[in-house]
Amino acid sequence: MLQTSPAPSLRLFGRLLVLLCTVGVLGLASAQPRSNSQGASSGKPPAERGISEWLLRMHEASRRRSYVGTFVVSSFAGALSSARIWHACEGDLQMERVESLTGAPRAIFRRNDDVMIFLPESRVVRSEKRESLGPFPHLLNAGENSIPEFYSARGAGSDRVAGYDADVVQLAPRDNLRFGYRIWSEKKSGLVVKLQTLDTEGNVLEQAAFSELQLDAPVRMDKLAQMMASTDGYRIEKTEVARTTPAAEGWALRTAVAGFKPMSCYKRPAAENTMQWIFSDGLASVSLFVEPYDRQRHTQEGLFAAVGATQTLTHRIQDWWLTAVGEVPPHTLRAFAQSLERRK
């Protein structure tokens, strides 16, 4: 979860998982006032839905529907990842199995926020917890009412995706600190079936879509649980992270980046001494990874890299090394890097 520079194929596959998983949505109904929750699932025509209703409706659809499908993530540079997904839900329990169809073989199982990543070539299973997943994982935590300050929404017609009729909504940023989105949601349920991330010029940076989908498929929760527990012959590696605060680690922002609020902060064991500080505006997210500077490893200060919609910036701060990662324009990462300062 704290890895800062995965290979492009792994990064895209991780992006696919984030777009599919819905852990961050499990508390949506209880966290949202009843009137808004009802509005999100109401039968309002698409043209009458506000941005909040669009997003809540999409999240609720993922929480309530079982499905099986093939999901494909592609970037403007031609990188491609695809996977087969089995998703089941029973009340507040969500389970998924994600099998890669491209790149190195891997299978990911998720039960709510427990994630097991099976790597058959190395016979390793990585066990970790992921609290903030979903198409827009920090929708409510960032302050749902603030999203219209930074994005506008408009209906963009109808389309068909994977054999299903879908409404299309366009989310446009109100400033240049964030990207835009074009989202296809299945008309009856609201399930997101296709998502494009758009740069400041309106060009598609990344697209994620079902190429084949079976809604309300008979996915058995007990069978997924049995497969998730089948670790015989594998070495289990647990990713341990501890909650912390930036102040406790000696870090702060001189100036907040407009719209982005701190969500959480984690630290790896002392051997790595890496902090991850997560920000979100409700749709886009930014992670600041801070670790001690190592002259041998940290040689490319100021380097920008892009894989699809994910941008990366490296920056040295005194005896520390910052890697900023987010689905935002490069100058937004630069604003974070310039504002981050050591306080002790």
Secondary structure, 3 states (H helix, E strand, C coil): CCCCCCCHHHHHHHHHHHHHCCHHHCCHHHHCCHHHHHHHCCCCCHHHCCHHHHHHHHHHHHHHCCEEEEEEEEECCCCEEEEEEEEEEECCEEEEEEEECCCCCCEEEEECCEEEEEECCCCEEEEEECCCCCCCCCCCCCCHHHHHHHEEEEEEEEEEECCEEEEEEEEEECCCCCCEEEEEEECCCCCEEEEEEECCCCCEEEEEEEEEEEECCCCCHHHHHHHHCCCCCCEEEECCCEECCHHHHCEEECCCCCCCEEEEEEECCCCCCCEEEEEECCCCEEEEEEEECCCCCCCCCCCEEEECCEEEEEEEECCEEEEEEECCCHHHHHHHHHHEEECC
